[in-house]
Amino acid sequence: MSAPAPSPLAIVDAEPLPRQDEVLTDAALAFVAELHRRFTPRRDELLARRGERRAEIARTSTLDFLPETEAVRVDDTWKVAPAPAALDDRRVEITGPTDRKMTVNALNSGARVWLADFEDASAPTWENVVTGQLNLIDAYTRNIDFTDPRSGKSYALKPAEELATVVTRPRGWHLDERHLQLDGTPVPGALVDFGLYFFHNAQRLIDLGKGPYFYLPKTESYLEARLWNDIFVFAQDYVGIPQGTVRATVLIETITAAYEMEEILYELRDHASGLNAGRWDYLFSIVKNFRDGGSKFVLPDRNLVTMTAPFMRAYTELLVRTCHKRGAHAIGGMAAFIPSRRDAEVNKVAFEKVKADKDREAGDGFDGSWVAHPDLVPIAMASFDAVLGAKPNQKDRLREDVSVAAGDLIAIDTLDAKPSYDGLRNAVAVGIRYIEAWLRGMGAVAIFNLMEDAATAEISRSQIWQWINADVVFENGEHATADLARKVAAEELAAIRAEIGDETFEAGRWQQAHDLLLQVSLDQDYAGAFAASTHGG
C-alpha cells in the first residue's frame, strides 16, 4: 500500500486576494509545507532555548563570550564565501516595505541595495504578505508600475543596470503565519516569507545576474544561524540551483547575538554576506534580557542613546572587526529621518546629523549603511564615497586596534543621561501613533519626521515598562508609575483627537492603540514581543 500524500497547506480565515493564485501555487505551497515539516520542530526547540537563556541572564545579570565555541573564534583560517558581484558594493542601502509604490521607488532610489521588508516595516496582514510577494515577482519581470491615486503621478522602473539589488527580510523566528496552517498548526512566518520568495524567484534572479539574497532578523544565537544554513542547503537542492547561491546578512539586533558574531558567520560561512548593526531592536533586547538587573541597566530616553554611547561603540566596533576578519561586509545602522516638505530648517539640522552619523560609520570601517528615505541616499553616498572612492568596500581595514571585553557590551551605566519626563511623554506619543497605523496594516510610518517601524513600538513600550519597574524618579520629581503612564496616555489621546478632529479620530484605531500600548507597557510579566501579541491580520 502506498504512503498517503502529505497534507496540503490550508489557507485559514483569509479572504481571496486578486492574483493570489500566482503566489500561492500548488508547487510553492508544497515547498513551504516541506520546509515546515522539516524545520519547524527545530525552530520550536530554539524558541524554548531562548526562554532558558533569558532565565539564566535573569539569574546572573551578565553575559559572556561562549567557552564552548572558543575554537571557532581563535581559528584565524576560516573566511566566509566571497561576495557575489551584485553584493560587493553595498555603500548605501534603503529599507522599506514591499508595497507597490515603495517597490518602484526603492529600486529606483540610487541606493546599491533595497532591503525589501516583510518584517518590522510591514504589518503582517495577509494582504501585505501575499501582495508583497507579487510585487517582487512583478518587479523582476518588469511588469510593475504605480500611479498615485492622490497626485496622479506615475512611477515606472529605470533601466535594469540602475536598479538596487534586492535583499529580502523575512519575519523573525518568533512569529507564526496564522493564515497558513498544516494539520491545524501555523507555519512560521519566516518560512512563509522565505519559502514563497525563494521558490518563485531564485532561478529568475540568477538569470538576471543576481541571486536570492536575504537579511535574517532577530537572530539570538549561532544555533539559529545554523538552522537557517540548513534551510538554505535544502532549498537550493530542492529547486536545483548551485549550493552557495543564497547569501544572508544577519542583523545583530539582540544582545545575545552580539556575543556570538563570529559563530554566526561561521555557521553561515558558505552563505554569509555580512552583519548589520541595528539600534532600536538592540536596545529593546537589552531591556528585555536585563529587566531584572537593577538600576545599572536602566536606559535613558531612546533619543539620548546614540551610537557614540560607549556600550554602543563597543558593539559597532566589534562588529566591524569581526566582519572584516572573516571577509564579510559590515553594514551600519539606520538614518530614519524623513525630510519635511514644509520646514527647511528641520531638514538642514537633520541632514547635518545624518551626515555626521554616516561619516562616523564610514570612518569606523563600515562598508555601507541604511537610510529610510530616497532623499538621504545622496547624503549617505557622499560619506562612503569619500572613504571608499572607487573601491567597492573597505574589508581590508581589519580594525585590529579594536579590543572589546565582554563587560563593555553591557556597560549601560557608562551613560550620563537619565530618563526624563519628556522621554516618557515621547515614548507614549510615538507608541500610540505607531500602533494605530500598524493596526490599520501600515508597518513603516513617518512620525515627528522619523520613519518608525515595529522596533519603535518595542523600544517605546519597553522603556515605559522598565522605568516603572525600576521606580525611576524624573527630573520634575514625579515617579514613573502605571498611573502616571495612564495619565500621560490619556492626555496624548485627547491631544490627537483635538489635532485631527472627532470624525477622523473615530474613523481610526486610536482608542485600541492607546489600550494596546498600555497593555504591553504595564503588563507585570512583560509580554515577549509587541508584534507577537497582535500578530496577523
Helices and strands as residue ranges (DSSP letters): E 10-11, G 20-22, H 26-60, G 67-69, H 70-74, G 85-87, E 92-97, H 100-107, E 113-117, H 126-140, E 145-147, E 154-156, G 160-162, E 165-169, E 176-182, E 185-188, H 189-207, E 213-216, H 222-239, E 247-252, H 255-258, H 261-267, E 272-277, H 280-289, G 295-297, G 302-304, H 310-325, E 329-335, H 344-364, E 368-371, G 374-376, H 377-388, G 406-410, G 412-414, H 421-439, E 445-447, E 450-452, H 454-469, H 482-500, H 502-507, H 510-522, H 530-533
